[in-house]
Amino acid sequence: MKSLIFCLLMVVSPTINELPDLTGITTALRSGDAESLASFFDEEVELALLDEEDVYDKDDAKNLVAEFFKSHTAKSFSQVHKGTSKGEDSHYVIGDLSAGTETYRIYIYLKEIDGQYKIQELRIEE
């Protein structure tokens, strides 16, 4: 019986879509490093910073995130939830960013592009 279960796991496990390694993203958020975070941005990013929301090219999005971190010094980031979309071609992360005297909810949507996961959407909300 154990060997049957083992064989089933060996057959099924390669088909399970693993979540990407998010260490670089969470480290960048934890330290307020907009430059490092932007290295995970796609060429265009849907960015929502508090009450402002729009689609920006990578450089503009990086500059806006850098401005946010200048006025909201990051203290910590804790990942609350992560998962895979229904079609398993994209992933999301939800977490809490402690910055300044506030805590912000972070939503990140990633999609695999040319073998690398890129941030398509970043939301920082109160």
Legacy VTK file of the C-alpha trace (Angstrom):
# vtk DataFile Version 3.0
C-alpha trace
ASCII
DATASET POLYDATA
POINTS 126 float
0.000 0.000 0.000
2.821 2.409 0.884
4.531 1.759 -2.439
1.269 2.466 -4.294
0.899 5.842 -2.540
4.556 6.650 -3.235
4.116 5.826 -6.931
1.023 8.006 -7.150
2.864 10.911 -5.536
5.757 10.528 -7.964
3.361 10.663 -10.920
1.265 13.567 -9.635
3.974 15.777 -8.081
5.640 16.908 -11.329
2.280 18.211 -12.537
1.708 20.373 -9.471
2.525 23.983 -10.282
4.914 25.174 -7.589
4.802 28.687 -6.230
7.773 30.839 -7.212
10.485 31.761 -4.724
9.350 35.106 -3.328
12.362 35.760 -1.097
13.702 38.616 -3.221
10.335 40.371 -3.311
9.661 40.003 0.407
13.211 41.119 1.270
12.826 44.230 -0.920
9.507 45.100 0.738
10.875 44.464 4.232
13.796 46.825 3.634
11.928 49.400 1.519
14.266 48.809 -1.427
12.399 50.085 -4.494
15.325 49.322 -6.816
15.376 45.635 -5.846
11.593 45.398 -5.954
11.540 46.959 -9.432
13.852 44.223 -10.708
10.779 41.950 -10.448
8.482 44.367 -12.342
7.233 43.550 -15.816
7.704 46.241 -18.478
4.317 47.687 -17.458
2.906 47.483 -13.945
-0.547 48.243 -12.631
0.336 50.211 -9.513
-2.022 51.319 -6.769
-0.382 53.456 -4.077
-2.922 54.449 -1.457
-5.485 56.480 -3.471
-3.574 56.677 -6.764
-3.936 53.915 -9.349
-2.720 53.612 -12.928
-0.601 51.542 -15.295
3.040 52.681 -15.410
6.138 51.632 -17.247
8.762 49.896 -15.126
10.885 53.005 -14.442
7.945 55.227 -13.497
6.564 52.523 -11.205
9.978 52.164 -9.543
10.183 55.930 -8.968
6.697 56.055 -7.437
7.464 53.133 -5.110
10.752 54.824 -4.148
8.843 58.006 -3.266
6.422 55.972 -1.174
9.297 54.376 0.741
10.938 57.789 1.290
7.877 59.059 3.127
6.895 55.678 4.651
10.043 54.055 6.020
9.656 50.277 5.847
10.096 48.417 9.119
8.839 44.938 8.317
6.856 42.844 5.889
4.954 39.692 6.763
3.421 37.455 4.162
-0.155 36.581 5.094
-1.187 34.463 2.128
0.045 33.301 -1.257
-1.492 31.149 -3.930
-1.938 30.217 -7.543
-4.624 31.399 -9.931
-7.246 28.967 -11.155
-5.426 28.478 -14.452
-2.147 28.077 -12.556
-0.359 30.512 -14.873
-0.101 33.288 -12.305
0.473 33.706 -8.581
-0.445 36.193 -5.901
0.900 37.300 -2.554
-0.922 39.197 0.190
0.949 40.650 3.133
1.269 43.404 5.693
3.891 46.121 5.434
4.743 48.065 8.553
6.039 51.443 7.415
6.304 54.642 9.379
3.551 54.555 11.977
1.101 52.623 9.768
0.484 49.117 8.514
-0.385 48.717 4.846
-1.927 45.769 3.039
0.172 44.647 0.077
-1.240 42.733 -2.886
1.103 41.403 -5.560
0.068 39.619 -8.743
2.813 37.784 -10.652
2.853 36.064 -13.995
5.484 33.822 -15.561
7.110 35.485 -18.562
9.995 33.803 -20.381
10.644 31.516 -17.416
10.715 34.319 -14.818
7.955 35.561 -12.560
7.264 39.254 -13.081
5.081 41.570 -11.035
2.071 42.596 -13.111
0.229 44.387 -10.318
1.280 45.910 -7.005
-1.215 47.417 -4.575
-0.328 49.202 -1.365
-3.489 50.037 0.576
-4.297 51.365 4.029
LINES 1 127
126 0 1 2 3 4 5 6 7 8 9 10 11 12 13 14 15 16 17 18 19 20 21 22 23 24 25 26 27 28 29 30 31 32 33 34 35 36 37 38 39 40 41 42 43 44 45 46 47 48 49 50 51 52 53 54 55 56 57 58 59 60 61 62 63 64 65 66 67 68 69 70 71 72 73 74 75 76 77 78 79 80 81 82 83 84 85 86 87 88 89 90 91 92 93 94 95 96 97 98 99 100 101 102 103 104 105 106 107 108 109 110 111 112 113 114 115 116 117 118 119 120 121 122 123 124 125
